[in-house]
Amino acid sequence: WAECNAEGNPYPDEWVQYHLATPRVKLEAKKLIEQRRAEAQAVRFASLPSTLDGFDLQKDAQSPTGYVGVLEWKRKCAKPYMAKAGEKHLGSFATAEQAALAYAKHMIEASAEAP
C-alpha cells in the first residue's frame, strides 16, 4: 500500500481498471482468466506421469489432482493426498502419484477378486 502508481493512486492499475470497467469488459476479463486457467491446467495435466512402478495410473483432467481416486487435503500436512475407491480409504500419501499408484493397485486387486 505504501507504493503508488504514476498518478499517486495506491491501488494497482489493473485493480482500478477492473473496478471502473463496464460489465461487458468485466465479463471479457473473466473469460480470459478462465481461459488462462484452463490452459495452465491442460499443461499441468499433460506433464503428469501415466505410469509408475509398472502400473498404469488413471488420469482425470477434471480432477484437481489429475488422477482418478485421488483427493487433496486442504490443510497442510506431511501426507496431503488421499487415495479413495468409492467409500474405501486406501491411505494418505506425500504425492498425488503415490496415491494414484495405490488406487491403481487396489483396482487391479479388486478386479482379480471379482467373480
QUIVEN-V898251 format. One record per backbone hydrogen bond with DSSP energy under -1.0 kcal/mol. CO is the residue of the C=O (numbers start at 0). NH is the residue of the N-H. Records with the same first field share a line. If there is no record, write none. Layout:
CO->NH / NH
//
This chain:
4->7
8->4
11->15
12->16
13->17
14->18
15->19
21->25
22->26
23->27
24->28
25->29
26->30
27->31
28->32
29->33
30->34
31->35
32->36
33->37
34->38
35->39
36->40
37->41
38->42
39->43
40->44
41->45
42->46
44->47
49->56
51->54
54->51
57->67
59->62
65->59
66->69
68->83
70->81
79->72
80->92
81->70
82->89
84->87
87->84
90->82
92->80
94->98
95->99
96->100
97->101
98->102
99->103
100->104
101->105
102->106
103->107
104->108
105->109
106->110
107->111
108->112
109->113
//
